[in-house]
């Protein structure tokens, strides 16, 4: 216990000595939280990146292949102490083991970023095992999506930006596709400004706010917990899903609505809804959600290529963003420092990598 407290004290002092102000969420008069997140330092060649498994097990050959990809990018991979374990047939270790790998990665000052190996399920079990103070004291990039949305919520509540992006289950295939290289470039300081084509279910308008969300059925159950970034004010809510029925997507959106989340949104971004149901007569999931939210008078950007589809472009969660949704298309801008890069998504969507379907059939993407 004394060793743990000493590490936390040292981490806090190091953080303060770098001249960065510790930013914690500030209560607002109505009891909600105004999210204000710091941006971790961008990576440089030679930096150390940890690979951890906070949810489901990932085969070690995938982890080792990802480590080789990181080496090809000029980075130094380290593998979490508990990576490779299997508990109850699916989990990548016990709750304590998976939580301890997260704490190890954040407490080690030599580690500059963290890439999750896989989603699946299990990060909800870790919420009360990750002190927000540890994340605040040592801001560093964490990358992942799907079930990792819980960790994005924890980081946003701790006041730290993170990257909704691809994981080892995908990077293991070489890391040369645009989904992977754009995530790499973002970690190294190239900030995308996305230009998207028009979508029939878009709601036009312009809005700015803090980007939160992720996988709907992962983050919606976290309402009221310390991983609930949707309790913030002035939100731009990002939502994606895979393999869910329309009625369950509607249920989760209405849970958010009943908890006042939609009232706090300035805009909404809908990502991919891969393999989701069609039991109702809506044209698609986007139409169902549009009919739910259009009375709020906020813009909605549909068809952003992120989630469980063939293309999963990176997003900076906890960042201040601006969406501009027009009849002829839309833009998503991250209002953070870095080398700004215009990215037109149409050609990327038109020529997706052929790897994803093969990986999904092999059970490697969740």
C-alpha positions, 0 to 999 in steps of 0.5 A: 500500500505504501509503495502504491501511495508513493508511486501516485505521489511521485506521478502527481509531482512529475505531472505538476513539474511539467508545467501542466495544470491538473484539470478536473471536472467542475460541478455546474449549478444544476449538479452536472459536470462541465468536462474540460480535458487535457490533451496528452503529449503526442508521441515521438519515435522511440516512445514506449507504448503499452499493450493491455487487455482490459476486456476479452482475451486476445491470442498472443500471436495478435499481440506479438504481431501488433508489437511488430507493427509498433516497432515498424512505426519507430515505437517501443512496445511493452506488453501488460503483465497479465496479457495472455491470461484467460479466465472463465473462457473469455476474460483476459484475466480476473477483474483485479488483473485487468485493472492492475494492467491499466494502473501499471500502464498509467503509473509507469512514467516511461509509458507514453501511450496505451493501446487496448488489444480487444473489446468484447465485454468486461470493462464495466467490471473495472469502473470502481477499480480505477481511481480517477486521480491516477488517470488525472495525475498522468495524462497519456493516450489510451486507444480502443473502441467497442467495450473500451468506451467505458475507459473513454468515459473514465478518462473524460471524467478524469479530464484526459482526452483519449482516442476512439480507434483501432486495436490489436485485433486489427493492427495485427494484420499489418497496420498499413491500412488507412484506419491504422495509419491515421490512428498512428498519425493522430498519436504523433500529432496529425489532427484530422479535419474530416469532410463527409458526404451528405446523408439522407438522415442528417439534420443540418446545423452547426454546433460545438461541444465536447466529444463523448460516447462510443459504443451505445450498449457499452456507455449507456449502462454507465449512466450515474457511474464515475465512467459516465461522461454523458453527465457533462454539459455541451456534449457532442454525442458519438454513437455506434453499434454492432449486432443489436436489434433496433428495439434495443438501440431505441431502448438505450437511446431512451435511457439516455433521454430519460437521464437528461443526456439529450438535453445536454447535447449540442449535436450528435454524430452517428457512426456505423451500425454494423449488422444491426436489426431491421425489425421495424419499418424504419429505413435504417437505424439512423432514421429511427434515431433522427425521429427521436432527437429531431425535436431537440433542434440540434444537428446530427451527422450520420454515416461517420466511418467509425465503429465495427465496420470495415473503416474505423477512423480515429476520434479524439474523445473528450476533445472540443469539436465542431460539427458543420452539417450541410445539405451537401455534406458535413465536417468534423473539426477537432479544436486542439493543437497539432498539425491539421490535416484535411481528410475526405472520407468518401474515397476511404469508405469506397475502398475499405480494407478487405481484412475486416470480414475475414477477421470478424469470421475468425472472431477477432473483432469485437 
